[in-house]
Amino acid sequence: MPSKRKPGKSEASGASKPSPQPTTTTTITTTSATPPPIPPTPPSDDTQTVLDRAKSRSAASRPLDALLHQNGGALSALSRQDQFAWLAARIASRLAKRPAVASLTTTAGAAAVARLSCGGGPKTLKEVWKVVNELSLPLRVAGTTCARKRGYYRNGEGDLRVKDFEARWEKKVVVSCLAVESRCFRDRRERERRGHKEEKTREQVIVTEQEVLEETRRRKEMAALRRELYGGGVGKDGRLATDPEWDDVEPVVLEEPEGALAAIAYPADYAEAMAYLRAVMQAKEYSERCLRLTEHIINMNPAHYTVWLYRAANVFALKLSIPDEVAWLNRVALANLKNYQIWHHRHLLVENYFPTIASDPSTLSSFAAAERSFLQQILSHDTKNYHVWSYRSYLVGKLNLFGDADELAAIEAMIDDDVRNNSAWSHRFFLVFSNPAHASPGFAATEADPKVPAAVVDREIEYAKEKIRLVPQNQSGWNYLRGVLVKGGRKLGSVEEFAGGFVKGLGEGEEAEDVLSTHALDLLAEIYAEQGDKEKADLSLTRLGQKWDRIRMGYWEWRRKCLEAPA
C-alpha cells in the first residue's frame, strides 16, 4: 500500500499481492504524456502583490490545469495521455490530503485506498504513482486564487506588495509578542493585589515602578502599531481599558437597578464606550481623543443625539476645520439617509462657520456650491427625504440663496426629472415667494402679498401651466398654481379657461362628458362657487363623487353641503 510519499519502482515491484478485486478496473496507460506547460515567470517582489503571488503559486502547483485551460477547459480536448496524466495528478493530490487513509499498510487497507482514490485496484494505484513520478507532478497544491473572496487577506492585504505584506506581518508578530508581555504584567499586578507570593523566593509579589514604566512604553508601542496596522478610531478591539491613551480616565459605568424590569442589554463595546463618554463629559474635556471617541460611538449608534452635541462642542472648542468636519459628515450621511441628528449637527456647523466667511463672497459661493452638490447627491438616493429638504430651506435662508440662479436651476431640473416631486415644488415656492427682495416679512404662505411683483406671479403661473399640460392628473402642479394665485392676490377665475380645457361636456351625458384631470374639475367647482354659480359648482362636485373620483365620494358630498351653508 503506498503511503503519502511517492513510491519508487523498487517499492512498487515489492508490493504484496492484493486480495481479489472486481473484474472491472481502471487502467492508466503510462505512455509519454505532454510535459506540463511551464508557468509564466512571476513578477519580481518589487511589484508583485500577495494575490499575484498566490495565483502564480497556484498555477505552478497545477501545471496540468493550465494545459486544460489552454484547451478551453474541456477534458476531451486533451490527448489520451494528457487525460491520464491529469487524472493521475488529481488522484495523487486527493491521497496527499488524506494521510490517515493513505497510511494503511494491510492488504485490505491497500485495496480500500485504491477503491476510494481511483475506483480501481492496487495495480491501478501503482500506475497512478508511476505517472506522477515520471512527470514529477506535485502532490500538494496551493490554495485557490479566490483568496480575497474567502477573506484570507483582510484590510486590503491582498493588494499589498509582497515585501510590504511581509513587513506588515512582522509588525503583527511584534504586536502579538507585546500583547503576551502585557498580559504577563497584568497577571502579575493582579497577583500583587491578591497578596500572592513569589513561587521561588516566597516573598510578597511587588510590581516595581520600573515594571510600570516598561508596561506604559509597551502599551503605547502596541497602540501605535495597531493604529498603523488597522487604522485610527478608538477601542478597535472593543477594549478601551487596554488602550494606554485612556489610562487616566475612570469610566462611569451605568448601573441598572437590581431586578430592573426592562434592563437594556447593551453590547459590551457600546457599554464600555459610553462609560468613557460619561467620564469625559463630566470632566468637560475637549480633545482629539474625545473626538475619536464620539466617532467610535456614532459608528455604533448614529442616532445618539447627546454624542452629536458633544462632538460639536469638541469641534468648536478645538477650533477644527469646519470643511473637514463637513467632509467627514458627508460620508456618515450617505450611510444613514434617514438620520435626523446628522442634519442638526450640520446646521450647528453652518451656524458656526458662516460668520467667518460672510464677508468673503468667493468662499461663500464655493461653500454654497459644495453644499448644493452634496444635497443633490443625497437626494438622488431619496428625493422625498424630509430632513434634507428642511436643511436645504434653512441653508437658502442662511446663505441668502433666494435669488441664486443655480439653486433655482437645480430645482427646475428635479421637477423636470420627476414632475410629481411635491418636495421640489414646495422648495420652489419657498425660493420664489420668501425672497426678501420682493416678499413681505411675516406673511404666511396662504396670504396674499402685495409686494410680490406681477411679473413674478405671471412667470410662475405660466411655469405651472406648462408642467400641468405634461401630466394633467398630477396634483403637485395644480396645488402650486393655486398657491401662486393666492400669493399674487389673483382670483381663481383668472385660470377658468385653462382649467376648462381639461373638462369637456360636463353634465351632457356619459358619452359626451370627458374629464382629463379631476384636479381641474375640483378647481372649476371652486371657481364657480367664487363667482356665485352654485348650480355649476354643485354639478362639478356631484360628477366627481359619482364618476370621476368615487373613492372620495364622502369628501365631495361634504363639499356640496358646504355650498348650501350660508357664507
Secondary structure as UniProt FT lines:
FT   HELIX           9..13
FT   TURN            45..47
FT   HELIX           50..60
FT   HELIX           63..70
FT   TURN            71..73
FT   HELIX           75..77
FT   HELIX           80..96
FT   HELIX           99..102
FT   HELIX           107..118
FT   HELIX           122..135
FT   HELIX           147..150
FT   TURN            155..156
FT   HELIX           157..159
FT   HELIX           162..193
FT   TURN            194..195
FT   TURN            199..201
FT   HELIX           209..230
FT   TURN            236..237
FT   HELIX           240..242
FT   HELIX           244..246
FT   TURN            247..248
FT   TURN            258..259
FT   TURN            261..262
FT   HELIX           268..282
FT   TURN            283..284
FT   HELIX           288..300
FT   TURN            302..303
FT   HELIX           305..317
FT   TURN            318..319
FT   HELIX           322..335
FT   TURN            337..338
FT   HELIX           340..357
FT   TURN            358..359
FT   HELIX           361..379
FT   TURN            380..381
FT   TURN            383..384
FT   HELIX           386..399
FT   TURN            402..403
FT   HELIX           405..417
FT   TURN            419..420
FT   HELIX           422..433
FT   TURN            436..437
FT   TURN            441..442
FT   TURN            445..446
FT   TURN            450..451
FT   HELIX           454..470
FT   TURN            472..473
FT   HELIX           475..487
FT   TURN            488..489
FT   HELIX           492..495
FT   HELIX           496..500
FT   TURN            501..502
FT   STRAND          503..504
FT   TURN            506..507
FT   TURN            510..512
FT   STRAND          514..515
FT   HELIX           518..531
FT   HELIX           534..543
FT   HELIX           544..548
FT   HELIX           550..552
FT   HELIX           553..564
//
